[in-house]
Amino acid sequence: MLYVDIPSRSDLERLIGQRDPASVSIYLPTTPVTPDTQADRIQLSNLARDAVDQLRAGGRDDKAVQAIAGHLDDLADDDGFWAVQARSLAIFATPGNVLTFRLANRLNPMIEVADRFYVKPLIRAVTVNQEALVLALSQNAVRVVEVSADEPATPVRVADMPKDMADAVGSVAYHSRAPRGRIQGDEGKKVRMAQFARAVDAALRDFLSGRETPLILAAAAPFDSIFRSLCSYPHLAGQTISGNPDVTPDHDLAIAARSILDALHAKRVRTFADLFEARTGQGRTTTDVAGAAKAATYGAIDTIAVDIDAYVPGTIDDADGSITLAEEAGADSYGITDEIVGRVLMTGGHVLAVRRDDVPGGGALAAILRYPL
């Protein structure tokens, strides 16, 4: 099972809004296989040294630098922490504290030293689903399978989950040939299936509380429609894995689930592109980084698609949004596109982190404005 910390919007806003002259952002790929994490710990130590060197080169206070170095050394030495990892680790350190997020998607190693955190890679972890849970449901069995990008499918234990329909509604009612009242025949079977579906939903409710992981249903008719009519989880995918899940191996469920995840992301990208085209005719779009910086500063961006790999070092004026480019990354600059993303989020906008090919116009970003500028 992957141990992930999916950042909420409030988490992102907290990171975006934090300011400290000595702020360090570190991303590194990790392995969920505990015996193999030593290489990840060594890589963290190497990245930490580079960050400390940048802080000192930027003239940061020595006590602040030592505090950050201590935080990162302690993290690298924490055996318990490294025993439960996912595919990437995001670390945000200041002299006063260190925050970490374990991510399901695999990121390239990088550091940034500035007076604010670099959060754009974290936003992709939120906007692009790399994992899902498959609910394999039939009257004979129910199981939950965790699916991720490149790890084997893993069964997940859910507390109070009924084993099957008989366990949920009672073996006497389930097997009775002449039950009382309306619980008889095809109608009675559907009533019992609904009771079973409610029991499954109740067990999932606590397990999924606070999560936004897509739930993908694997079921045959009529269980598909019955469960959907009763499911309380708002992130149930619209597409079902059809067929009898009892005879479908977890591996095959994972293949089907990954296809559904890809389709969900592709739909979001297409929806944005269609709306971008429509708003362009109304003068409510921009693909210009400088224009987007001003619009984000004024709170004029409703939705922005940004190239996850784009990095333009510089600064953005807090008052008018004018940009100043830097020749190279350093402690006195930060990623301009990342700062634009932060300002969009802080003013209630939406962000879609994608690859450059999915950005309308093929540039670093494409923004849909709330009103013409």
Secondary structure, 3 states (H helix, E strand, C coil): CCCCCCCCHHHHHHHHHCCCCCEEEEEEECCCCHHHCHHHHHHHHHHHHHHHHHHHHCCCCHHHHHHHHHHHHHHHCCHHHHCCCCCEEEEEECCCCEEEEEECCCCCCEEEEECCCCCHHHHHHHHCCCCEEEEEECCCCEEEEEECCCCCCEEECCCCCCCCHHHHHCHHHHHCCCCCCCCCHHHHHHHHHHHHHHHHHHHHHHHHCCCCCCEEEECCCCHHHHHHHHCCCCCECCCCECCCHHHCCHHHHHHHHHHHHHHHHHHHHHHHHHHHHHHHCCCCEECCHHHHHHHHHCCCEEEEEEECCCCCEEEECCCCCCEEECCCCCCCCEEHHHHHHHHHHHCCCEEEEECHHHCCCCCCEEEEECCCC
